[in-house]
Amino acid sequence: MKRKKFLQVSTIAVTGSILAPQWACKPKSEQTIPMLPTERKNWAGNYTYKAKELHEPASVAELQELVKKLSQQKALGSRHCFNDIADSPGHQISTRMLNKVVEINEENKVLTVEAGARYGDFSEELYKRGFALPNIASLPHITVAGACATGTHGSGVKNGNLATPVVGVELVKPDGSLVQIDNNHPDFYAIVVGLGAFGIMTKVSLRLEPAFDVRQYVFLDLPMASLKENFEEIMAAGYSVSLFTDWMGEKVSEVWVKQKVEPNMVEMGSDFFGAKSASQNMHPIAALSAEACSDQMGVPGPWYDRLPHFKMGFTPSAGEELQSEYFIPMENAVAAMLELEQMRDEIYPHLLISEIRTIAADDFWLSPCYQRDSVAIHCTWKQKTPEVMAVLPKIENILAKYNCRPHWAKLFTIDPKLLEERYPRMQDFRKLADVYDPDGKFRNHYLNLNVFKG
Ligand SMILES: Cc1cc2nc3c(=O)[nH]c(=O)nc-3n(C[C@H](O)[C@H](O)[C@H](O)COP(=O)(O)OP(=O)(O)OC[C@H]3O[C@@H](n4cnc5c(N)ncnc54)[C@H](O)[C@@H]3O)c2cc1C
């Protein structure tokens, strides 16, 4: 699909309700949906699950029974990963029916949701009650547990990934028993970004912040030379900053700056390090309609409606795409970008758009930002799998000197031995997963290859 066509499709509002109604409790439907002969795919449609059966328990008790009874199995969230991380040689257990808000503890400022709740299910209600989450990914349609399990992130030099506000989870272990793991538990930092290797999370508790509003500004054509000189200042110019580029023309085509609304804050000017303010709402690809994009031009709006790039009622893409993303230390960002720019003739033909974001360091053992303030270099590719899979090793080769870590949910080809070197707690992770899941019920091809082989 051509770049322009792709993004035209992407701006079409999804008919019907993508998101569950606030505080939704879905009706009980078929508990077990036979998988064959209908093929079941991930959201992007680039991967067909091989699991024999899909189960959709409607209660935690049903989920516990299934986990106990079944041998090989894996949790399934909203299917937004681009690889086989959520597949199983046996069964997939979807959390689709477990999507309720369990509690907002206003006194302790903690939200507890069932694992299958999606950010879009509850964010507006949180805002109405005076609360916010510190950050959100570029789309609100992903489950809280799936996002945390893979170290999903938004942007901001002081913002950690979406697992960092987690203060506790409830987990079903292989024998069907429930265990509560809070942030004082010694295993907490392994289990939350756990790639589904420890069991199935049934509840997640998140620390809340006071509600806040955000103003979003977009600037066009930031010269690479200016980025080189001013990278840190540019990325710190807002609560969240994203750079969009197709690597052509020695420039970043758009800079999206999202500023927290504060008393007496000053409007941003028309010049931003050599980039010029947009005179209308923009799409990440300048040529396309901004209809689906969250409001810009400095118009204040709730955190949940400005931190994602796309409005809640729209989907950011029709799914006909692939994604890859690599995390490198913040201090190497400019050098790495300049080197990737040299690969533009190989990248551009297959690329829809690249986005560069920052994420603060955290302590989750398998987080791509483990103890490293990071810059994430993301590519949304055309869905041309052989071509994209041929380019990725070249990008990985360039970023190897910066010990790049891949996004667990996206495409990569990095040798597992290198992953082992780049994750200092990988061995500890493996040992602990063996304790929680001695028979390997939650193992799959992806985990065996990338985590347990090293
Ligand atoms: C259009 C699009 C935009 C995206 N934007 C971003 C972005 O801005 N930032 C970013 O970092 N990523 C982004 N991603 C990637 C996305 O965040 C990840 O794919 C995320 O993991 C999706 O969550 P999910 O619920 O769909 O998980 P699934 O794909 O369903 O599962 C992911 C993993 O989580 C595990 N898991 C799920 N539920 C549980 C549970 N209850 N207990 C234990 N393990 C569980 C699964 O076993 C699997 O290993 C994007 C993806 C798409 C398609």
Ligand as a Chemical Component Dictionary entry (heavy atoms), coordinates in Angstrom:
data_LIG
# 
_chem_comp.id                   LIG 
_chem_comp.type                 NON-POLYMER 
_chem_comp.pdbx_formal_charge   0 
_chem_comp.three_letter_code    LIG 
# 
loop_
_chem_comp_atom.comp_id 
_chem_comp_atom.atom_id 
_chem_comp_atom.alt_atom_id 
_chem_comp_atom.type_symbol 
_chem_comp_atom.charge 
_chem_comp_atom.model_Cartn_x 
_chem_comp_atom.model_Cartn_y 
_chem_comp_atom.model_Cartn_z 
_chem_comp_atom.pdbx_ordinal 
LIG C1  C1  C 0 -1.325 0.794   15.884 1  
LIG C2  C2  C 0 -0.400 0.434   17.004 2  
LIG C3  C3  C 0 0.162  1.457   17.751 3  
LIG C4  C4  C 0 1.049  1.142   18.796 4  
LIG N1  N1  N 0 1.564  2.151   19.519 5  
LIG C5  C5  C 0 2.444  1.879   20.494 6  
LIG C6  C6  C 0 3.036  2.933   21.251 7  
LIG O1  O1  O 0 2.682  4.100   21.128 8  
LIG N2  N2  N 0 3.985  2.600   22.165 9  
LIG C7  C7  C 0 4.381  1.310   22.345 10 
LIG O2  O2  O 0 5.281  1.073   23.160 11 
LIG N3  N3  N 0 3.801  0.273   21.692 12 
LIG C8  C8  C 0 2.853  0.545   20.769 13 
LIG N4  N4  N 0 2.272  -0.495  20.080 14 
LIG C9  C9  C 0 2.572  -1.869  20.472 15 
LIG C10 C10 C 0 1.579  -2.299  21.599 16 
LIG O3  O3  O 0 1.694  -1.458  22.644 17 
LIG C11 C11 C 0 1.889  -3.647  22.128 18 
LIG O4  O4  O 0 1.626  -4.493  21.060 19 
LIG C12 C12 C 0 1.032  -4.083  23.339 20 
LIG O5  O5  O 0 1.625  -5.158  23.968 21 
LIG C13 C13 C 0 -0.324 -4.452  22.911 22 
LIG O6  O6  O 0 -1.106 -4.924  23.996 23 
LIG P1  P1  P 0 -2.180 -6.069  23.707 24 
LIG O7  O7  O 0 -3.178 -6.029  24.782 25 
LIG O8  O8  O 0 -2.678 -5.944  22.323 26 
LIG O9  O9  O 0 -1.286 -7.344  23.865 27 
LIG P2  P2  P 0 -1.205 -8.808  23.085 28 
LIG O10 O10 O 0 -0.619 -8.584  21.755 29 
LIG O11 O11 O 0 -2.580 -9.376  23.098 30 
LIG O12 O12 O 0 -0.252 -9.524  24.065 31 
LIG C14 C14 C 0 1.040  -9.009  24.298 32 
LIG C15 C15 C 0 1.805  -9.802  25.352 33 
LIG O13 O13 O 0 1.249  -9.522  26.629 34 
LIG C16 C16 C 0 0.923  -10.737 27.281 35 
LIG N5  N5  N 0 -0.282 -10.524 28.042 36 
LIG C17 C17 C 0 -1.439 -9.973  27.618 37 
LIG N6  N6  N 0 -2.341 -9.984  28.609 38 
LIG C18 C18 C 0 -1.729 -10.538 29.677 39 
LIG C19 C19 C 0 -2.143 -10.863 30.991 40 
LIG N7  N7  N 0 -3.383 -10.611 31.407 41 
LIG N8  N8  N 0 -1.263 -11.445 31.826 42 
LIG C20 C20 C 0 -0.002 -11.739 31.419 43 
LIG N9  N9  N 0 0.442  -11.464 30.184 44 
LIG C21 C21 C 0 -0.415 -10.874 29.328 45 
LIG C22 C22 C 0 0.710  -11.749 26.162 46 
LIG O14 O14 O 0 0.881  -13.087 26.602 47 
LIG C23 C23 C 0 1.779  -11.310 25.197 48 
LIG O15 O15 O 0 3.015  -11.846 25.618 49 
LIG C24 C24 C 0 1.359  -0.231  19.078 50 
LIG C25 C25 C 0 0.781  -1.250  18.333 51 
LIG C26 C26 C 0 -0.111 -0.927  17.310 52 
LIG C27 C27 C 0 -0.738 -2.031  16.547 53 
# 
loop_
_chem_comp_bond.comp_id 
_chem_comp_bond.atom_id_1 
_chem_comp_bond.atom_id_2 
_chem_comp_bond.value_order 
_chem_comp_bond.pdbx_ordinal 
LIG C1  C2  SING 1  
LIG C2  C3  SING 2  
LIG C2  C26 DOUB 3  
LIG C3  C4  DOUB 4  
LIG C4  N1  SING 5  
LIG C4  C24 SING 6  
LIG N1  C5  DOUB 7  
LIG C5  C6  SING 8  
LIG C5  C8  SING 9  
LIG C6  O1  DOUB 10 
LIG C6  N2  SING 11 
LIG N2  C7  SING 12 
LIG C7  O2  DOUB 13 
LIG C7  N3  SING 14 
LIG N3  C8  DOUB 15 
LIG C8  N4  SING 16 
LIG N4  C9  SING 17 
LIG N4  C24 SING 18 
LIG C9  C10 SING 19 
LIG C10 O3  SING 20 
LIG C10 C11 SING 21 
LIG C11 O4  SING 22 
LIG C11 C12 SING 23 
LIG C12 O5  SING 24 
LIG C12 C13 SING 25 
LIG C13 O6  SING 26 
LIG O6  P1  SING 27 
LIG P1  O7  DOUB 28 
LIG P1  O8  SING 29 
LIG P1  O9  SING 30 
LIG O9  P2  SING 31 
LIG P2  O10 DOUB 32 
LIG P2  O11 SING 33 
LIG P2  O12 SING 34 
LIG O12 C14 SING 35 
LIG C14 C15 SING 36 
LIG C15 O13 SING 37 
LIG C15 C23 SING 38 
LIG O13 C16 SING 39 
LIG C16 N5  SING 40 
LIG C16 C22 SING 41 
LIG N5  C17 SING 42 
LIG N5  C21 SING 43 
LIG C17 N6  DOUB 44 
LIG N6  C18 SING 45 
LIG C18 C19 SING 46 
LIG C18 C21 DOUB 47 
LIG C19 N7  SING 48 
LIG C19 N8  DOUB 49 
LIG N8  C20 SING 50 
LIG C20 N9  DOUB 51 
LIG N9  C21 SING 52 
LIG C22 O14 SING 53 
LIG C22 C23 SING 54 
LIG C23 O15 SING 55 
LIG C24 C25 DOUB 56 
LIG C25 C26 SING 57 
LIG C26 C27 SING 58 
# 
